[in-house]
Amino acid sequence: MARKKKPNDYGTGIPLHEVEALARVLLPEIQAFFESEEGQREFAEWNAQRGAEQKE
């Protein structure tokens, strides 16, 4: 008889179904932000800063 593997909660203690419910709410908002002009601009600034830090 195979044992059912418990999903890893990475030490949070948060049940997987609650994480999934939160993701269903947050993901569309995050996607909308990054598709917006403001999100594109902030991502470009972050990416440029990250590139500069990696060159150091």
N, CA, C, O and CB atoms as a CASP TS submission, in Angstrom:
PFRMAT TS
TARGET T0000
AUTHOR 0000-0000-0000
METHOD Language model
MODEL 1
PARENT N/A
ATOM      1  N   MET     1       0.842  -1.172   0.000  1.00  0.00           N
ATOM      2  CA  MET     1       0.000   0.000   0.000  1.00  0.00           C
ATOM      3  C   MET     1       0.897   1.249   0.000  1.00  0.00           C
ATOM      4  O   MET     1       1.744   1.409   0.879  1.00  0.00           O
ATOM      5  CB  MET     1      -0.963  -0.009   1.226  1.00  0.00           C
ATOM      6  N   ALA     2       0.707   2.111  -0.972  1.00  0.00           N
ATOM      7  CA  ALA     2       1.518   3.314  -1.094  1.00  0.00           C
ATOM      8  C   ALA     2       0.998   4.406  -0.157  1.00  0.00           C
ATOM      9  O   ALA     2      -0.206   4.627  -0.027  1.00  0.00           O
ATOM     10  CB  ALA     2       1.527   3.812  -2.550  1.00  0.00           C
ATOM     11  N   ARG     3       1.952   5.076   0.488  1.00  0.00           N
ATOM     12  CA  ARG     3       1.568   6.194   1.356  1.00  0.00           C
ATOM     13  C   ARG     3       1.376   7.442   0.508  1.00  0.00           C
ATOM     14  O   ARG     3       2.132   7.697  -0.429  1.00  0.00           O
ATOM     15  CB  ARG     3       2.639   6.441   2.461  1.00  0.00           C
ATOM     16  N   LYS     4       0.369   8.202   0.845  1.00  0.00           N
ATOM     17  CA  LYS     4       0.119   9.457   0.140  1.00  0.00           C
ATOM     18  C   LYS     4       1.093  10.504   0.670  1.00  0.00           C
ATOM     19  O   LYS     4       1.181  10.723   1.878  1.00  0.00           O
ATOM     20  CB  LYS     4      -1.368   9.926   0.318  1.00  0.00           C
ATOM     21  N   LYS     5       1.823  11.152  -0.239  1.00  0.00           N
ATOM     22  CA  LYS     5       2.809  12.140   0.152  1.00  0.00           C
ATOM     23  C   LYS     5       2.106  13.445   0.531  1.00  0.00           C
ATOM     24  O   LYS     5       1.258  13.951  -0.205  1.00  0.00           O
ATOM     25  CB  LYS     5       3.829  12.375  -0.987  1.00  0.00           C
ATOM     26  N   LYS     6       2.475  13.970   1.687  1.00  0.00           N
ATOM     27  CA  LYS     6       1.913  15.236   2.148  1.00  0.00           C
ATOM     28  C   LYS     6       2.533  16.380   1.345  1.00  0.00           C
ATOM     29  O   LYS     6       3.753  16.432   1.191  1.00  0.00           O
ATOM     30  CB  LYS     6       2.159  15.432   3.676  1.00  0.00           C
ATOM     31  N   PRO     7       1.704  17.304   0.830  1.00  0.00           N
ATOM     32  CA  PRO     7       2.267  18.437   0.078  1.00  0.00           C
ATOM     33  C   PRO     7       3.168  19.275   0.973  1.00  0.00           C
ATOM     34  O   PRO     7       2.879  19.459   2.155  1.00  0.00           O
ATOM     35  CB  PRO     7       1.141  19.314  -0.513  1.00  0.00           C
ATOM     36  N   ASN     8       4.248  19.778   0.415  1.00  0.00           N
ATOM     37  CA  ASN     8       5.198  20.594   1.165  1.00  0.00           C
ATOM     38  C   ASN     8       4.639  22.005   1.305  1.00  0.00           C
ATOM     39  O   ASN     8       4.351  22.663   0.305  1.00  0.00           O
ATOM     40  CB  ASN     8       6.589  20.616   0.469  1.00  0.00           C
ATOM     41  N   ASP     9       4.486  22.468   2.540  1.00  0.00           N
ATOM     42  CA  ASP     9       4.015  23.834   2.781  1.00  0.00           C
ATOM     43  C   ASP     9       5.175  24.771   3.084  1.00  0.00           C
ATOM     44  O   ASP     9       4.960  25.919   3.472  1.00  0.00           O
ATOM     45  CB  ASP     9       3.011  23.858   3.933  1.00  0.00           C
ATOM     46  N   TYR    10       6.409  24.289   2.910  1.00  0.00           N
ATOM     47  CA  TYR    10       7.628  25.066   3.118  1.00  0.00           C
ATOM     48  C   TYR    10       7.671  25.713   4.496  1.00  0.00           C
ATOM     49  O   TYR    10       8.198  26.813   4.664  1.00  0.00           O
ATOM     50  CB  TYR    10       7.753  26.131   2.050  1.00  0.00           C
ATOM     51  N   GLY    11       7.111  25.020   5.470  1.00  0.00           N
ATOM     52  CA  GLY    11       7.172  25.478   6.846  1.00  0.00           C
ATOM     53  C   GLY    11       6.174  26.563   7.200  1.00  0.00           C
ATOM     54  O   GLY    11       6.245  27.125   8.293  1.00  0.00           O
ATOM     55  N   THR    12       5.243  26.873   6.302  1.00  0.00           N
ATOM     56  CA  THR    12       4.289  27.948   6.583  1.00  0.00           C
ATOM     57  C   THR    12       3.132  27.484   7.445  1.00  0.00           C
ATOM     58  O   THR    12       2.567  28.272   8.203  1.00  0.00           O
ATOM     59  CB  THR    12       3.755  28.520   5.293  1.00  0.00           C
ATOM     60  N   GLY    13       2.774  26.217   7.338  1.00  0.00           N
ATOM     61  CA  GLY    13       1.614  25.711   8.046  1.00  0.00           C
ATOM     62  C   GLY    13       0.307  26.074   7.357  1.00  0.00           C
ATOM     63  O   GLY    13      -0.771  25.782   7.875  1.00  0.00           O
ATOM     64  N   ILE    14       0.396  26.708   6.191  1.00  0.00           N
ATOM     65  CA  ILE    14      -0.801  27.108   5.449  1.00  0.00           C
ATOM     66  C   ILE    14      -1.244  25.935   4.579  1.00  0.00           C
ATOM     67  O   ILE    14      -0.451  25.421   3.790  1.00  0.00           O
ATOM     68  CB  ILE    14      -0.530  28.384   4.576  1.00  0.00           C
ATOM     69  N   PRO    15      -2.495  25.506   4.711  1.00  0.00           N
ATOM     70  CA  PRO    15      -2.982  24.393   3.897  1.00  0.00           C
ATOM     71  C   PRO    15      -2.924  24.741   2.402  1.00  0.00           C
ATOM     72  O   PRO    15      -3.153  25.886   2.010  1.00  0.00           O
ATOM     73  CB  PRO    15      -4.425  24.024   4.304  1.00  0.00           C
ATOM     74  N   LEU    16      -2.617  23.744   1.587  1.00  0.00           N
ATOM     75  CA  LEU    16      -2.471  23.939   0.146  1.00  0.00           C
ATOM     76  C   LEU    16      -3.717  24.565  -0.474  1.00  0.00           C
ATOM     77  O   LEU    16      -3.601  25.418  -1.353  1.00  0.00           O
ATOM     78  CB  LEU    16      -2.170  22.612  -0.531  1.00  0.00           C
ATOM     79  N   HIS    17      -4.909  24.156  -0.031  1.00  0.00           N
ATOM     80  CA  HIS    17      -6.126  24.704  -0.643  1.00  0.00           C
ATOM     81  C   HIS    17      -6.260  26.201  -0.372  1.00  0.00           C
ATOM     82  O   HIS    17      -6.843  26.921  -1.182  1.00  0.00           O
ATOM     83  CB  HIS    17      -7.366  23.965  -0.118  1.00  0.00           C
ATOM     84  N   GLU    18      -5.731  26.681   0.754  1.00  0.00           N
ATOM     85  CA  GLU    18      -5.774  28.113   1.044  1.00  0.00           C
ATOM     86  C   GLU    18      -4.766  28.878   0.194  1.00  0.00           C
ATOM     87  O   GLU    18      -5.050  29.992  -0.246  1.00  0.00           O
ATOM     88  CB  GLU    18      -5.505  28.364   2.528  1.00  0.00           C
ATOM     89  N   VAL    19      -3.607  28.301  -0.038  1.00  0.00           N
ATOM     90  CA  VAL    19      -2.605  28.916  -0.903  1.00  0.00           C
ATOM     91  C   VAL    19      -3.163  29.027  -2.323  1.00  0.00           C
ATOM     92  O   VAL    19      -3.016  30.059  -2.978  1.00  0.00           O
ATOM     93  CB  VAL    19      -1.282  28.094  -0.893  1.00  0.00           C
ATOM     94  N   GLU    20      -3.802  27.955  -2.787  1.00  0.00           N
ATOM     95  CA  GLU    20      -4.381  27.958  -4.134  1.00  0.00           C
ATOM     96  C   GLU    20      -5.499  28.990  -4.254  1.00  0.00           C
ATOM     97  O   GLU    20      -5.602  29.661  -5.281  1.00  0.00           O
ATOM     98  CB  GLU    20      -4.916  26.565  -4.488  1.00  0.00           C
ATOM     99  N   ALA    21      -6.331  29.129  -3.235  1.00  0.00           N
ATOM    100  CA  ALA    21      -7.411  30.119  -3.265  1.00  0.00           C
ATOM    101  C   ALA    21      -6.822  31.534  -3.331  1.00  0.00           C
ATOM    102  O   ALA    21      -7.319  32.379  -4.076  1.00  0.00           O
ATOM    103  CB  ALA    21      -8.330  29.968  -2.017  1.00  0.00           C
ATOM    104  N   LEU    22      -5.785  31.787  -2.568  1.00  0.00           N
ATOM    105  CA  LEU    22      -5.135  33.092  -2.585  1.00  0.00           C
ATOM    106  C   LEU    22      -4.519  33.361  -3.962  1.00  0.00           C
ATOM    107  O   LEU    22      -4.624  34.468  -4.489  1.00  0.00           O
ATOM    108  CB  LEU    22      -4.054  33.173  -1.483  1.00  0.00           C
ATOM    109  N   ALA    23      -3.889  32.359  -4.529  1.00  0.00           N
ATOM    110  CA  ALA    23      -3.280  32.517  -5.849  1.00  0.00           C
ATOM    111  C   ALA    23      -4.333  32.832  -6.911  1.00  0.00           C
ATOM    112  O   ALA    23      -4.081  33.627  -7.817  1.00  0.00           O
ATOM    113  CB  ALA    23      -2.511  31.250  -6.233  1.00  0.00           C
ATOM    114  N   ARG    24      -5.512  32.211  -6.803  1.00  0.00           N
ATOM    115  CA  ARG    24      -6.580  32.480  -7.779  1.00  0.00           C
ATOM    116  C   ARG    24      -7.039  33.931  -7.712  1.00  0.00           C
ATOM    117  O   ARG    24      -7.479  34.490  -8.717  1.00  0.00           O
ATOM    118  CB  ARG    24      -7.774  31.545  -7.539  1.00  0.00           C
ATOM    119  N   VAL    25      -6.940  34.542  -6.535  1.00  0.00           N
ATOM    120  CA  VAL    25      -7.331  35.945  -6.372  1.00  0.00           C
ATOM    121  C   VAL    25      -6.206  36.880  -6.821  1.00  0.00           C
ATOM    122  O   VAL    25      -6.456  37.865  -7.516  1.00  0.00           O
ATOM    123  CB  VAL    25      -7.706  36.230  -4.902  1.00  0.00           C
ATOM    124  N   LEU    26      -4.971  36.574  -6.426  1.00  0.00           N
ATOM    125  CA  LEU    26      -3.856  37.474  -6.681  1.00  0.00           C
ATOM    126  C   LEU    26      -3.307  37.421  -8.104  1.00  0.00           C
ATOM    127  O   LEU    26      -2.919  38.456  -8.647  1.00  0.00           O
ATOM    128  CB  LEU    26      -2.764  37.171  -5.733  1.00  0.00           C
ATOM    129  N   LEU    27      -3.265  36.253  -8.712  1.00  0.00           N
ATOM    130  CA  LEU    27      -2.629  36.110 -10.019  1.00  0.00           C
ATOM    131  C   LEU    27      -3.223  37.042 -11.068  1.00  0.00           C
ATOM    132  O   LEU    27      -2.458  37.708 -11.765  1.00  0.00           O
ATOM    133  CB  LEU    27      -2.745  34.683 -10.491  1.00  0.00           C
ATOM    134  N   PRO    28      -4.539  37.127 -11.221  1.00  0.00           N
ATOM    135  CA  PRO    28      -5.073  38.047 -12.229  1.00  0.00           C
ATOM    136  C   PRO    28      -4.698  39.512 -11.965  1.00  0.00           C
ATOM    137  O   PRO    28      -4.474  40.276 -12.904  1.00  0.00           O
ATOM    138  CB  PRO    28      -6.580  37.915 -12.287  1.00  0.00           C
ATOM    139  N   GLU    29      -4.633  39.898 -10.691  1.00  0.00           N
ATOM    140  CA  GLU    29      -4.243  41.267 -10.346  1.00  0.00           C
ATOM    141  C   GLU    29      -2.775  41.521 -10.698  1.00  0.00           C
ATOM    142  O   GLU    29      -2.433  42.580 -11.224  1.00  0.00           O
ATOM    143  CB  GLU    29      -4.484  41.532  -8.847  1.00  0.00           C
ATOM    144  N   ILE    30      -1.928  40.564 -10.412  1.00  0.00           N
ATOM    145  CA  ILE    30      -0.505  40.688 -10.725  1.00  0.00           C
ATOM    146  C   ILE    30      -0.306  40.759 -12.238  1.00  0.00           C
ATOM    147  O   ILE    30       0.464  41.583 -12.730  1.00  0.00           O
ATOM    148  CB  ILE    30       0.293  39.501 -10.130  1.00  0.00           C
ATOM    149  N   GLN    31      -1.002  39.893 -12.968  1.00  0.00           N
ATOM    150  CA  GLN    31      -0.893  39.898 -14.428  1.00  0.00           C
ATOM    151  C   GLN    31      -1.361  41.232 -15.003  1.00  0.00           C
ATOM    152  O   GLN    31      -0.714  41.784 -15.893  1.00  0.00           O
ATOM    153  CB  GLN    31      -1.711  38.744 -15.033  1.00  0.00           C
ATOM    154  N   ALA    32      -2.476  41.749 -14.503  1.00  0.00           N
ATOM    155  CA  ALA    32      -2.998  43.026 -14.995  1.00  0.00           C
ATOM    156  C   ALA    32      -1.999  44.150 -14.739  1.00  0.00           C
ATOM    157  O   ALA    32      -1.807  45.017 -15.592  1.00  0.00           O
ATOM    158  CB  ALA    32      -4.347  43.352 -14.327  1.00  0.00           C
ATOM    159  N   PHE    33      -1.365  44.138 -13.574  1.00  0.00           N
ATOM    160  CA  PHE    33      -0.376  45.172 -13.266  1.00  0.00           C
ATOM    161  C   PHE    33       0.781  45.127 -14.253  1.00  0.00           C
ATOM    162  O   PHE    33       1.170  46.161 -14.797  1.00  0.00           O
ATOM    163  CB  PHE    33       0.147  45.006 -11.834  1.00  0.00           C
ATOM    164  N   PHE    34       1.333  43.944 -14.491  1.00  0.00           N
ATOM    165  CA  PHE    34       2.493  43.847 -15.372  1.00  0.00           C
ATOM    166  C   PHE    34       2.142  44.076 -16.832  1.00  0.00           C
ATOM    167  O   PHE    34       3.035  44.330 -17.641  1.00  0.00           O
ATOM    168  CB  PHE    34       3.141  42.500 -15.219  1.00  0.00           C
ATOM    169  N   GLU    35       0.871  43.995 -17.189  1.00  0.00           N
ATOM    170  CA  GLU    35       0.444  44.305 -18.550  1.00  0.00           C
ATOM    171  C   GLU    35       0.164  45.801 -18.719  1.00  0.00           C
ATOM    172  O   GLU    35       0.065  46.285 -19.847  1.00  0.00           O
ATOM    173  CB  GLU    35      -0.804  43.492 -18.910  1.00  0.00           C
ATOM    174  N   SER    36       0.037  46.534 -17.617  1.00  0.00           N
ATOM    175  CA  SER    36      -0.244  47.971 -17.670  1.00  0.00           C
ATOM    176  C   SER    36       1.025  48.754 -18.018  1.00  0.00           C
ATOM    177  O   SER    36       2.137  48.233 -17.920  1.00  0.00           O
ATOM    178  CB  SER    36      -0.825  48.460 -16.322  1.00  0.00           C
ATOM    179  N   GLU    37       0.838  50.024 -18.427  1.00  0.00           N
ATOM    180  CA  GLU    37       1.989  50.887 -18.723  1.00  0.00           C
ATOM    181  C   GLU    37       2.865  51.058 -17.491  1.00  0.00           C
ATOM    182  O   GLU    37       4.090  50.970 -17.571  1.00  0.00           O
ATOM    183  CB  GLU    37       1.520  52.261 -19.232  1.00  0.00           C
ATOM    184  N   GLU    38       2.225  51.305 -16.352  1.00  0.00           N
ATOM    185  CA  GLU    38       2.971  51.496 -15.109  1.00  0.00           C
ATOM    186  C   GLU    38       3.780  50.249 -14.766  1.00  0.00           C
ATOM    187  O   GLU    38       4.948  50.345 -14.387  1.00  0.00           O
ATOM    188  CB  GLU    38       2.016  51.843 -13.955  1.00  0.00           C
ATOM    189  N   GLY    39       3.167  49.095 -14.898  1.00  0.00           N
ATOM    190  CA  GLY    39       3.857  47.839 -14.602  1.00  0.00           C
ATOM    191  C   GLY    39       5.018  47.597 -15.536  1.00  0.00           C
ATOM    192  O   GLY    39       6.080  47.146 -15.108  1.00  0.00           O
ATOM    193  N   GLN    40       4.826  47.896 -16.822  1.00  0.00           N
ATOM    194  CA  GLN    40       5.903  47.730 -17.804  1.00  0.00           C
ATOM    195  C   GLN    40       7.070  48.657 -17.468  1.00  0.00           C
ATOM    196  O   GLN    40       8.231  48.257 -17.549  1.00  0.00           O
ATOM    197  CB  GLN    40       5.387  48.014 -19.239  1.00  0.00           C
ATOM    198  N   ARG    41       6.751  49.909 -17.086  1.00  0.00           N
ATOM    199  CA  ARG    41       7.783  50.879 -16.750  1.00  0.00           C
ATOM    200  C   ARG    41       8.557  50.446 -15.503  1.00  0.00           C
ATOM    201  O   ARG    41       9.787  50.496 -15.478  1.00  0.00           O
ATOM    202  CB  ARG    41       7.162  52.262 -16.536  1.00  0.00           C
ATOM    203  N   GLU    42       7.819  50.019 -14.464  1.00  0.00           N
ATOM    204  CA  GLU    42       8.486  49.586 -13.228  1.00  0.00           C
ATOM    205  C   GLU    42       9.340  48.345 -13.461  1.00  0.00           C
ATOM    206  O   GLU    42      10.423  48.219 -12.890  1.00  0.00           O
ATOM    207  CB  GLU    42       7.451  49.307 -12.133  1.00  0.00           C
ATOM    208  N   PHE    43       8.857  47.432 -14.295  1.00  0.00           N
ATOM    209  CA  PHE    43       9.637  46.232 -14.595  1.00  0.00           C
ATOM    210  C   PHE    43      10.915  46.605 -15.341  1.00  0.00           C
ATOM    211  O   PHE    43      11.982  46.064 -15.048  1.00  0.00           O
ATOM    212  CB  PHE    43       8.801  45.233 -15.426  1.00  0.00           C
ATOM    213  N   ALA    44      10.816  47.526 -16.304  1.00  0.00           N
ATOM    214  CA  ALA    44      12.004  47.950 -17.052  1.00  0.00           C
ATOM    215  C   ALA    44      13.018  48.600 -16.110  1.00  0.00           C
ATOM    216  O   ALA    44      14.217  48.347 -16.224  1.00  0.00           O
ATOM    217  CB  ALA    44      11.615  48.934 -18.185  1.00  0.00           C
ATOM    218  N   GLU    45      12.544  49.440 -15.178  1.00  0.00           N
ATOM    219  CA  GLU    45      13.443  50.078 -14.208  1.00  0.00           C
ATOM    220  C   GLU    45      14.102  49.031 -13.313  1.00  0.00           C
ATOM    221  O   GLU    45      15.305  49.095 -13.061  1.00  0.00           O
ATOM    222  CB  GLU    45      12.673  51.102 -13.348  1.00  0.00           C
ATOM    223  N   TRP    46      13.317  48.073 -12.835  1.00  0.00           N
ATOM    224  CA  TRP    46      13.852  47.019 -11.976  1.00  0.00           C
ATOM    225  C   TRP    46      14.886  46.200 -12.738  1.00  0.00           C
ATOM    226  O   TRP    46      15.941  45.861 -12.202  1.00  0.00           O
ATOM    227  CB  TRP    46      12.720  46.109 -11.456  1.00  0.00           C
ATOM    228  N   ASN    47      14.574  45.884 -13.996  1.00  0.00           N
ATOM    229  CA  ASN    47      15.465  45.051 -14.803  1.00  0.00           C
ATOM    230  C   ASN    47      16.788  45.787 -15.072  1.00  0.00           C
ATOM    231  O   ASN    47      17.854  45.172 -15.043  1.00  0.00           O
ATOM    232  CB  ASN    47      14.780  44.663 -16.139  1.00  0.00           C
ATOM    233  N   ALA    48      16.720  47.095 -15.331  1.00  0.00           N
ATOM    234  CA  ALA    48      17.923  47.878 -15.552  1.00  0.00           C
ATOM    235  C   ALA    48      18.769  47.932 -14.279  1.00  0.00           C
ATOM    236  O   ALA    48      19.992  47.801 -14.335  1.00  0.00           O
ATOM    237  CB  ALA    48      17.561  49.295 -16.018  1.00  0.00           C
ATOM    238  N   GLN    49      18.119  48.123 -13.147  1.00  0.00           N
ATOM    239  CA  GLN    49      18.836  48.174 -11.868  1.00  0.00           C
ATOM    240  C   GLN    49      19.485  46.824 -11.583  1.00  0.00           C
ATOM    241  O   GLN    49      20.627  46.757 -11.128  1.00  0.00           O
ATOM    242  CB  GLN    49      17.879  48.568 -10.712  1.00  0.00           C
ATOM    243  N   ARG    50      18.758  45.770 -11.850  1.00  0.00           N
ATOM    244  CA  ARG    50      19.294  44.421 -11.627  1.00  0.00           C
ATOM    245  C   ARG    50      20.519  44.174 -12.501  1.00  0.00           C
ATOM    246  O   ARG    50      21.513  43.606 -12.049  1.00  0.00           O
ATOM    247  CB  ARG    50      18.218  43.356 -11.914  1.00  0.00           C
ATOM    248  N   GLY    51      20.434  44.610 -13.764  1.00  0.00           N
ATOM    249  CA  GLY    51      21.569  44.450 -14.680  1.00  0.00           C
ATOM    250  C   GLY    51      22.783  45.201 -14.200  1.00  0.00           C
ATOM    251  O   GLY    51      23.904  44.700 -14.285  1.00  0.00           O
ATOM    252  N   ALA    52      22.566  46.416 -13.688  1.00  0.00           N
ATOM    253  CA  ALA    52      23.675  47.230 -13.173  1.00  0.00           C
ATOM    254  C   ALA    52      24.307  46.570 -11.948  1.00  0.00           C
ATOM    255  O   ALA    52      25.527  46.598 -11.788  1.00  0.00           O
ATOM    256  CB  ALA    52      23.184  48.652 -12.816  1.00  0.00           C
ATOM    257  N   GLU    53      23.488  45.981 -11.092  1.00  0.00           N
ATOM    258  CA  GLU    53      24.015  45.314  -9.888  1.00  0.00           C
ATOM    259  C   GLU    53      24.815  44.074 -10.253  1.00  0.00           C
ATOM    260  O   GLU    53      25.797  43.755  -9.583  1.00  0.00           O
ATOM    261  CB  GLU    53      22.870  44.933  -8.937  1.00  0.00           C
ATOM    262  N   GLN    54      24.414  43.374 -11.298  1.00  0.00           N
ATOM    263  CA  GLN    54      25.131  42.158 -11.697  1.00  0.00           C
ATOM    264  C   GLN    54      26.481  42.462 -12.315  1.00  0.00           C
ATOM    265  O   GLN    54      27.391  41.635 -12.281  1.00  0.00           O
ATOM    266  CB  GLN    54      24.300  41.359 -12.672  1.00  0.00           C
ATOM    267  N   LYS    55      26.607  43.660 -12.884  1.00  0.00           N
ATOM    268  CA  LYS    55      27.886  44.056 -13.498  1.00  0.00           C
ATOM    269  C   LYS    55      28.931  44.424 -12.450  1.00  0.00           C
ATOM    270  O   LYS    55      30.129  44.399 -12.730  1.00  0.00           O
ATOM    271  CB  LYS    55      27.674  45.237 -14.445  1.00  0.00           C
ATOM    272  N   GLU    56      28.483  44.762 -11.250  1.00  0.00           N
ATOM    273  CA  GLU    56      29.408  45.187 -10.184  1.00  0.00           C
ATOM    274  C   GLU    56      30.247  44.061  -9.668  1.00  0.00           C
ATOM    275  O   GLU    56      31.068  44.262  -8.773  1.00  0.00           O
ATOM    276  CB  GLU    56      28.652  45.793  -9.042  1.00  0.00           C
TER
END
